[in-house]
Amino acid sequence: MKHSIYKIGTFALGLTFGLGLTSCNEPKKTTATEVTEEEVTDKKPTDYLAIDLTNLDTTVRPQDDFFMYVNGNWLKKNPIPASETRWTSFSEILERNREILKRVAESAVNNTSASPTSAEGHVAAFYKSGMNEEKREELGMKPLTPHLEAINKATTLDEFLKVTASQKAVAGGLFRVYVTADEKNSSTNALYLNQGGTSLPKAYYETPDLKEKLAAFEKHVVNMFVLMGENEETAAKKAKNVVAIETALAKVSRTPAERRDTEKNYNKMSFAELQKLSPNVNWKAHLSDVGLQDIESVENVIVGEPEFFTGLSKILKSNSLEALKDYQKYQLASSFANFLNSDFEKEAFDFYNKTMRGQTEMQERWKLVLNVIDRSVGHSLGQLYVKEAFSPKAKERAEIMIKDVRAGFEDHIKGLEWMGEDTKQQALTKLLAITTKIGYPDTWKTYEGLELSEDNYAQNVMNANIWRLKDNLAKIGTPVDKSEWHMTPSTVNAYYNPTSNEIVFPAGILQPPFFSEHADDAVNYGGIGAVIGHEISHGFDDQGSQYDAEGNMNNWWTDTDKEQFKEKTTSLIDQYSEYIVLDGIKVKGDATLGENIADLGGMAVAYDALQKAWTREGKPENQDGLTPEQRFFVSWAQIWRVNFTDEELRNRIETDYHSPGMFRANGPLSNFDPFFTAFDVKEGDKMRREKQIVIW
């Protein structure tokens, strides 16, 4: 339910199994048995590979709206399932991956000889506990009882803060604390503090047009307190306290666009400076209570939003202890509603999924449980997944494509007319230093010391959260482990990590329609090739461009080139800010800038990489009435096919750093000459901007 910013550049938001830690997830990230795709899907591999001409809507001119031309009939044939808030090409892969994960989880459950501490043992215990609905109903809210009692016992602000610290892994709370690479010394792990504590995006507390959602949230909080045993009148008073505190936290929080400024969100300070900034928290004592070992040896903390922590201090002082307790109780219950009995689960679903996102039916139980397993012990589940779903041949072909795309990006940098030679050399140095991870980690986490049972789902989730928080905080001051992954293998996504200067492609996204070892190059380069280009481009977007080849936040630009870059990115902000999404609501071009830069650069570089592949292997003949070039662009557009509920689309405008799919498809193409040639797009056509924007 909580919202946080990720400085890693991801290909798609919200389409992963792994959702990150409740309170301490790191924001700058994240020998398989050979199997054929016939063995891991119910269809022949070729069923997913060819461009399906029946998806095209030929009543739409490609020169007017390429997204609808490519996907119009697919959108009609694929309404959003009642258990979903959107249906996309990512969703199709996700469904196939889920079936694989279900199969491996059930196999783990049936393997009675597996050690409880093995990967199979972890998955089996979690899956059994999650699927045991009778036991969940029997336990009710008992897993929360000791935590609620601890909150009730607090008689002073200091005691309250001590309780919230002890519950950090369980309830999240007022702010975020985690350890990750120091952005200005990327070889060493540092302590970070960031804003947090709200259940909704900032805009929902402040925008008049969204006041009905805030009212619905307050009613939801009332219902949660009733489930915790309060009468309606008392619950209503407590709900007002929760909403008032969250509204105050939202007021002192930065917007998504403001949080994209890496320099302004990096504020290293001593504990004395932090104490002066936010005096109503004893910060050394509090962070020690959170679980940070040997706090006296920690010299500095990196604060993302100093004004938030000043505001937080004032909020703690101006609110009554009882109001603060109410806030913490709701955070606790909200964080674990989905793991308690059906009453709590339904209440959480009705607000967060139905009211906020337009989902009308809950997902099947096994899907929900697999989501949680992947988030909690993703390496254990991932080991079982890759044995079923990823072949060495797929990895080999992906490596060839990465080499081609990197070479294409190198050509682009060398050919830039707006960039001077000094900056070009720095950019090339960074490009060549980018490292790559494909498929799955070389070394798996073993979750040593994690205790799991087969009959207490909520406690398993709590134990896993506590384990991950402890594991994360233990890294402070240690060298950064460059081999660590920040997504799990089944994730249908990819990322660029600026502090490691790496691109990472989990096995989950290396599936049709994005990629297949059986597909022709036009389809693969228009799909996963563009994903590769997208992630490389993140190293040179508005955020990534502020990090050097070693992953340190360090200016490697001349003043002239930086100004040129700013002018071009401002033009891109303007382009996307004109796209109307829903009821006059427009894309937030400033918040989505990094992803838009990556889409524009990624598609263009992938196209040039395709030319290199054709030079090496020969250009194919026309197929299904489409030229090879046209197939590339159709492949590009079809990966963005999506149906949204109105509520989900509205919510994403406030939370997602990616533009909606139709604009991700059309936006870059409207700036790209080879597309104009391939589909005879002339001046004056809607798909051709009067002045094209070229950045990378």
N, C-alpha and C positions, 0 to 999 in steps of 0.2 A: 504494500500500500504506500510505501514511502518513495520519494522521488530523489534521485541524486544525479549529478552530472558525471559523465565519463569523458576523460580527456583522450582516451583511445579513440581512434577513428574507426567506427564500425560500419559495415555495409548496410545493415538493417537493424532497426531497434525493435525489441520486443518479440523477436521470432526465434528465441533460444529456449532450450530447456533450462539452462542455468540462469537464474535471475540475480545472482550475487548475494552477498551477505546482508543480513538485516541491518547491521550497524557498522561493519568494518570492511566492507568490500573495497578492493583497491581500484581507484578510478582511472588509472593510466594504463590500462590494459584492455592479457589474460592470454617382436617379430610377428606381424599379422599373418594369419593363415590366408593364403590366396583363395579368393572366392570369386565366382562370376556373378554378374548382376542377376542372372536367372535364378540364382540360389537365394537372393535376398529380397526379391520382389515377387509379386504374384503375376507380373507381366513379363513379356519378353523385353530385353533391353532396348530393342529398336522401337518399341511402343512409345517410349518417352523421348526419342531422339529427333525424329523428323519434325519439321515445322508442319503443324496441322492446319491445312488450308481452311478447314471448316471453322476455325477460330477467327478468321479474318472477316471483317465486315466491309465488303467491297462497295457498299453504298456510300461509304465515307471516302473522300479523296485523301490519299496519303499526304498530299500537299497541304491539306487543311488541318488534319488532326491525326498524326501518325499513330498515336496511342490507341485511338478508337478504331482506326483502320486495321491494326494488327490484332486488337483484343476485343473488339465490339461484340462478336458472337460468343467468345469465351465468357465475357461478363454476363451475357444473357443465360448461358448454359450452366453457370456456376453461382447460383445464389448463395448467400451467406448461410451456413448451417446455423440452426438455432443455438447451438452450443459454442458459437464463435462470434467474434465482433468484427471480423474481416475474413476474407478468403483470397489468397494470393498464390503466386507460384511457390513462394516459400512454404505456404501452408500445405501444398501438395507434397513437398519433400518431407515436411514435418510429420505428416500422416504416415508416410512410408517408414520413416525413422521410428515413429512410435510403435508401429507393428513389430519392428525388429527388436526394439527395447522390451516390449511386452514379452516377446518370445524368450529373450535371454533372461528376463526377470523370473518368468515362470520356470525356466530350466534351472535357475539357481535355487528356487524354492524346492524343487524336486530332488536336488542333489543333497541328500541328507548326510553325505560324507564330507561335505565342504567344511573347512574350519570356520568358526564364527568370526575370526579376524582376517579371513581372506576376502578378496573382492566379491566372490560369490556369497560368502557369509554375510557381508555388509548389505548387499542387495537383497538377499533373501529375508533378512530380519526386517529391513525397512518395508519391503513389499508386503510381507505378511501383516505387519502392524497396521499399515495404511489401508489394507483391504479388509481388515477385521472391523467392520462397522458395528457389530454387536458390542465389542469391547469398548469402542469409542463412546457409544451411547451409555454404557455402564459407568465409564469414568466421568462423563459429563465435563464439568469445569474443574474437577479435582486437580489436574495438573497445574492449574493457576493458583490454587488455594494458598500454598506457602508464600508465593510471591505477593499476592494481595495482602496477606497478613503482615508481611514485612513492610509494605507501604503504610498500612494502618498504624504500625507501631512507631513510626517516625513522629517525633514531637518538636523538632526544630528543623530549620532549613538545612543545616549541616547534616543532620541525620537523614533527611529526605534525599539529599544529594548522594550520600553514601549508599542508600538503597538503590537509587537509579544507576549508580556506577556498577553495583553488583548485578544489576539486571540488563546491562548494556547489550549483551549478546542475545537476550531474550526479548527485550522490548524496544531496542533502538534508542528512543528517547529524544532529548532536546537538541542534540548536535551529533555530528559524525566524527569518529576518531579511527584512524587506521595508520598503518605503516606501509610505505612504498618508497620507490626510488626518489631521492632528492632531485628535483628537476634541475638544480644548478650544480649538482655533484652526483651524477646518475649512477656511479658505481657503488654508492652507499645508500642504505635504507634510512629514511627519516620519518619523524612523527608528523602527521598532518591532522589538523582540525578543520572541519567544514560545517557550514550551516546545515540545518536539518530540522526535524521536529514537527513538520506539518504533514497532514494526511492527504492534502490536495495540492495541485500546482498553485503557485503564487497568485495567478490571475483569478482563481476561483474565490479568493477572499476579498478581492479588490474591484472586480469588474461588475458594474450594475447589471449587465446583461446575463450574468451568471449567478445572480443572487438566489435563484430558485434551486440551484445545485447546492449552494451553501445551506439553505434551509433544509434540503433533503438530508444533507450530512448531519445537521443538528438532530433531526428526527432519528436518524440511524444511531447516533450516539446515545440518545434516550433509550432506544430499544436494547442497545448493548448493556446499559446499566440495569435495565429491567431483567435481562438474562442473568446478570450478576447478582440478582436478588433484591434490588431496590424497588420501591414503589414508584408509580408514575410521577408523582409530584417531586420526590427527591431526585429521581433520574433526570427530570427536566432541568432542575437547578444545576446538577452536575454537568449536564450536557452544555449548558450555557458557559460554564467555567472552561470546559475543554475548547469550545469554539472561540471564546475570547482569547485564550492563551495562544491557540494556533494562529488566529488572525494577527495577534501582536508579533508572533514569530515571522509570519509572512511579510509583515510590513517592513521589518528590518532585514529581509532576505534580498539577495540580488536576483535579477531576472535571468532567464537562460542565456540571453544575448550578452548580458554583462559578465556572466561567468565564463564566456569564451575568451576573455582577455587574460592570457596566461600570466603576464607580468603583474597585472593588478591583483590577481588571485594567488600570488606567491608573496607571502609576507613572513619572512623568517624573523623570529624574535626570541629573546630569552624568556624564561619563566617569570622573571621580575617584570618584564615588559607586558607579558600576557596578564599577569596579576593586576597591573595598573590599568590595562585595557578593560578587564572584566573582573572587578574586585569582589563580587559577591559569591565567587566560587574559589575555594582553596584548590588551585589547579594541580599542584603536585600531589596533594592528598587524594584528590578526586581521580586523577589518572592512575595513581597507584591502586586505588580501589577498583578501577576498571580492569586492571590486570597487568599494567605495565610494570615490569620487574626493574628493580634498581633505578628508581626514578631520579636519584641524586646524580647519576652518571649521565643523564640526558641533559645536554646543554641548551638545546634549542627546540622550538616547535614551529612548524610552518602553518600559518593561519591563512585560510582562503579568503575570508570576508571579515576583516577586523570590526566593521560596524555592526555585524550580526552579533558578535560576542559582547560588544558593549551593550547592545540592545537586550541580549539574553540576560545579562547581569541585572539590568533594570527591571526586566519582566519578573525575574525571581524575587526581587525585592518588593515590587509593587503588588504582587498577587498573594493572597492568603495561603497558608500552608495547606488548608483543605482543598483550595482550588488546584494547587499544584499536585496534590495527591490524586484528585479526580483525573487530571491530565494523564498522569502516569498509569493509572488503572486502565484508562481507555487504550493507551498505547500498548499495554500488555495484552489486553483482551483482543485488540484489533490484530496484533502481530500473530496471535495463535488461534484466531477464530476458525480458520480452515482445518485445524487439527484437533478441534474439540468435538462436541456432539453436533448433530444435524441442525439444532436450533441456532447455534452460533454460526455454523457454516452457511446456513441459508440467509441469515441476517447480513453477513458480510457479502455474500453473493448478490443479494437484492440491491445493495447500495453500490458497491464498487464495480460490479459487473453489469448489472441490469440498468441502474439509474445512470451511472457514469459512462457506460460503454455500449449500452444497447443490446447486450447479450441476454437472450430470453430463456435459455436452458443451461443448466450446469453441465460441464463436460462429464463424460463417463469417469467413474471412480478410478479406474486403472490409469487413465491419462493423467489425472490430477496427482496421483501417487508417484508416477514416474517423473513428473516435473520436479517434485520435492526430492526424490532420490538423486536426480541429476544435480540439483542445487546443493544437496547435503554431502553426498559421497560420489561426486561426478567422476572421479578417477576410477573408482571401483566399477561403476556402471560402464564407463568408457572402455575399460579393458575388455569387457564382454562384448560391447558393441562393435569395436573395430575388427574383432575376429570374424564377425558376421558380415560386415558392411564395407570393408575397404580393402582393395587389392593393391599389391606393389605396383602393378602395371598402371593403375590410376595415378599413383604418386609419381611414377616416372614421367608420364605424359604431362602432368601438372608442372613438374620441374622444367620441362622443355618450354612450356608456355610462359612460365615466369621469366626464363632467360630471354625469350623473344620480347616480352613486354618491357622488361628492364632496358633492353637494347633500343626499343622504340622510344622509351622515355629519354634515354641518353641523346638520341637524335633530336628529339623535341627541344631539349635544353640547349644543345649546340646551335639550333636554328632560330632561337628566340631573337627577334629584332629589338625588343624593348629592354633586354637585360645586357648589362656590361660584362666584359670578359672576366673581371675579378669575381663577381658574384656567380657567374656561370661556373667557374672553376670550383668554387665552394659547393655549389649545387651538385656538380658531378661527383665531387668527393663524397658527399652525403649519399647520393644515389648508389654508388658502387659499394658503400659500406652497409647498405641495408641487408640484414640477414633474413632468412626465411625458415618458417616452420610449416610443415604440411602433415595433415592427418591426425597425429596424436603425439603425446610427449614421448621422449626416449626413456624417461624415468617416471614411474607412477607414484603418486602419494599412497601411503599405506594406512593412514589414519591411526597411527599407533596410539593406543590408550583410549580410543573412542569406544564407549560402551553403548551397545544397542540391544534392545529386547524385541521379542516377537509380538508383544501384546500391549505396548504403550507408545502409540504413534507420536503424540505430542511430546513426550519425554525424549524420544529419539531425535525429533527436530531440535529440541532445546539442547540436547547433548552435542549434536552436530554443530549448531551455531556456536556454542561455547568452545568446542574444539577449534573451529576455524578462527575465532577471535584470538584465542590463546596462541595459535600457530602464527597468526599475522603479527601480533604484538611482539612476539619473541624475535622478530627479524630486526628490530630497531638497532641501528648502529652496525649491523652486519653487512658484508658485501652483498650486492644484488645478485640473485641467482638468475642469470640470463637464460637458463634453460626452462624456467618456469612458464607454464601456460596460464592464461587468464580467461580461457573459454574451455568448455569440455568437448570431447571429440564428437558428440552427437549434435552439437550446436549448428543450426542452419544460419551461419553468419561468418564473418571474417573480421580481422582488425589490424590496425597499425598502432604500434606502441612507440610514442616519441622518445621516451627515456631509454628504450633499448634499440631504437631505430630498426625495428623488425616488422615484418608482415607475417600474419599467421592465418592459415586456412584449415580449420577443423575438417575432419572427414565428413561431417554432416552436410556441408555445403558442396562437397565434391560429388554431387549426385545430379542426375537428369532433373530438370531441363538445363541446369547451369553447365553441367559437365558430364561427359562420358568418354571413356577410352574408345567407344564404338562410334562416336559422332564425328561428322566431318568438321573441318577446321572453322568454317564460317559460323557454324552453330556454337562451337566451343569458344571461339574468340569473342563472339558477340555476347556469350554468357559469362563463363568463369574468367575469360580473358579480360573482360571489362571489370570484373570484380578485382582481379589482380591489379589492373591499372588504377582502379579506385583506391585500393589500399596504398599503393606506392604514392599516389597523388596526395594522400593525407600527410605524407612527410613534407609536403610543400604547400599545404593549405594555410589558412590564416593563423592556425595554431601551430601546426607541424613545422612551418617555415621559421619558427622562432627557436627551434632546436637544431643543434649542429650534428655532425656525423657521429659523435660519441654519445648523443642523447642528452646533451646539456642545453638548458635554455641559455642561448648565447647568440648575440647578433652577428650574423655572417654576411649581412647585406651592406652595400654602399647606400648612402642616404638617397641618392638619385634613384637607384633601383627599387628601394623600399617604397618610395613615393609612387613610382610607376605601378608597382604591385598593388598599392592601396587604391589607386585610381581604377585599375581593372576590377578589383574585387568589389569596389563600390558600384560599378556598373552591373556586376552580377547580382548584388543585393537588390538593386533597382529592378532588374529583370524579374526576379522571383517574387518580389514584393507586389508585383502587379497581378499575379495569378490569384484568381478568386476561387476559393475552395467550397464555401458553403454559406448561403444567405448573406452574401456580401463580405464574408470573412476572408481575409487574404493570407497567403503564406507569409511567415515571418522571415523575410530574406536575410536579416542580420543573424538570427539564431541558427538558420540552416546553411549559412555561408560555407562552412567547412565541408559539409557533405555535397553541396552543389559544386564546389570547386573540384572535389574528388570525382563526382559523376562526369563533369565536363572533361576533365583531363583523362580519366580512366577510359571512357569510351573512345576518345580520339587516339590515345596511345595503343589501345587494343586493336583498333583498325589498322594502324601502321604495323603492329606486330603480325597481324594476319598477312600483310603483304610479304613480310619476311618468310613466313611459313610457306606461302605460295611460291616464292623464289626457290626455296629449298626443295619443295615436294611437288610443285606443279599446281597450276590453278585448275580447279574442276570445271566441268561443264555446267550449264544452266540446269536447274532442277525444279520441278513442279511449277514451271513458268517464271521462276525467279532467278536472276543472275546471282552469282556468288556474293557480290557486294550487297545486293538486296537481302539475301539470306542473313548476312551479318546484322544488318539493321533491324530486320524482323526479330532475330534472336535477342538483340538488345532490348527491344520494346516489349517482348513477351515476358521477360523476367520481371517487369514492373506491373504486370496485370494484377488488379486488386479491386475487390468490392468491399466497401466500408459501410458499417452502420453510421448514421449521422452522428450519433453520440461519440462513437470511437473517433471519427474524423475530427470532430470538434475538440475532443480531449487531446488528440495528437498535435493539433496546432499549438497547444499550450505546453506540451511536454516533449515532443519529438524533435531531434536535431536534423531529421531528414524531411525533405519535402514529400508530399503525397506522390504515389507512384506515377500518376499521369504526367506530372511535371518533371519527374525524374527521367521519364522516357523522352518527352518532347523538348524540355528545356535545353539539354546539350545538343540535340540534333538541329535545333533552330539556329545554332551557331557554327554548323559544320559543313563545309563545302562538298566533301565527298558524298554526303547524304543528299545534297541538292542535285548532284550529278546522277546518283543512282536512281532517284525517283522523280527526276525532271521537275524539281522545285524551282519556280521562277520568282523573280522579284515581284513583290506584291502578294505572294501566297502566304497564308497564315503561318506555315512552318518555316518561313525564312525571315529572320530578323533583318531590319533595315541596316543595322550595323552589328556585325558579328563580334562576339567577345571571345578572344583567345588568350588564355593565361599560360597554360603549360602545353 
